[in-house]
Amino acid sequence: MAELRLRIADNLARVRQRIADAAARSGRDASAVTLVAVTKYVDVDAAQALLDLGCKDLGESRPQELWRKADTLDGADVRWHFIGHLQRNKVRRTLPHLRLLHACDSPRLLEEIDRIAAETEILPSGLLEVNISGDASKHGFRPSELPAVIESLTQYKHVQIGGLMGMASLAGSIDDARRDFERLRLLRDSLAGNIPTGVELNELSMGMSGDFEVAIEEGATIVRVGSALFEGIDA
Ligand SMILES: *Cc1c(COP(=O)(O)O)cnc(C)c1O
C-alpha cells in the first residue's frame, strides 16, 4: 500500500513536470492544462492515492467501472470525466456523477443526454468527439459534419458544449499525432467564429500517455493520462 502510493506520487510528479515543460515550450502556463488521471487500469486504492496527492480529475471509459468507483469513493472530492463511448441506456445512471462527458459522438446521444438532463434538472457539460485521424474503428463526428452539428446544438438546451475531444491515430508516429492534434485545433479555430450563443469551443481534450506533450504544444487544455501514472504497478 505504501509502496503503491510512493510509485504513484513519483509517476504523478514526473507527469506534472512533463506537462509544465511542454506548456513552457509553447509559451503557455501549466495551469492552463488540466490533467485527467485515467484510472481504468487500476483499482480504487490507486484512485484514492491520486486524490490524496491532489489529483482530483479522474477519468473512466466504462460506465460500470465509473459507477463502482464513484460509489466506493462516495463523498470524496472527485471530478469525474467520462472519456469513452457512452451508450444511450447508460446515460441516466452516469450523468449525475460527471464533471465532463468527453465523447458526445452522435446526435442520438446528444438528444438522450438532453432529455435526461431536462428530466433530472442537471446541466451536464460535454465535448464533441471528433474523429480526426479518420480511423474506421474510432467513434466521433467527421470534421466535415461539425458545422451542422454545432448549429444543431441550440436544440439541446440542457447540454453545455465546451469544446472538442480527439485521439491521434493508433497506428501513427508521434509526428502523425502532432498533425492530428494540429488538425483538431485548426478545426476548432475555423468553427469558433460562428458558434451559437451558449456554445463554447475553448476546451481541447487531446493527448494520452504516449503523446500528451505534443498535444499540449498543439493547444490541448485537457490531457487524459493513464498508463504513465501507473508505471511499475501491477493492476
Ligand atoms: C485509456 C484512455 C486514455 C489513457 O490512455 P493511456 O495511453 O493509458 O494514457 C485516454 N483517453 C481515452 C479515450 C482512453 O480510453
The ligand as a MOL file (V3000), in Angstrom:
LIG
                    3D

  0  0  0     0  0            999 V3000
M  V30 BEGIN CTAB
M  V30 COUNTS 15 15 0 0 0
M  V30 BEGIN ATOM
M  V30 1 C -7.4670 4.7390 -21.8930 0
M  V30 2 C -7.6880 6.0620 -22.4660 0
M  V30 3 C -6.7760 7.1060 -22.2230 0
M  V30 4 C -5.4980 6.9170 -21.4340 0
M  V30 5 O -4.6010 6.1260 -22.1600 0
M  V30 6 P -3.0740 5.9430 -21.7380 0
M  V30 7 O -2.3870 5.6900 -23.0220 0
M  V30 8 O -3.0290 4.7930 -20.8170 0
M  V30 9 O -2.6190 7.2080 -21.1130 0
M  V30 10 C -7.0620 8.3440 -22.7700 0
M  V30 11 N -8.1780 8.5650 -23.4970 0
M  V30 12 C -9.0700 7.5930 -23.7450 0
M  V30 13 C -10.2780 7.9090 -24.5520 0
M  V30 14 C -8.8540 6.3200 -23.2420 0
M  V30 15 O -9.7480 5.3430 -23.4980 0
M  V30 END ATOM
M  V30 BEGIN BOND
M  V30 1 1 1 2
M  V30 2 1 2 3
M  V30 3 2 2 14
M  V30 4 1 3 4
M  V30 5 2 3 10
M  V30 6 1 4 5
M  V30 7 1 5 6
M  V30 8 2 6 7
M  V30 9 1 6 8
M  V30 10 1 6 9
M  V30 11 1 10 11
M  V30 12 2 11 12
M  V30 13 1 12 13
M  V30 14 1 12 14
M  V30 15 1 14 15
M  V30 END BOND
M  V30 END CTAB
M  END
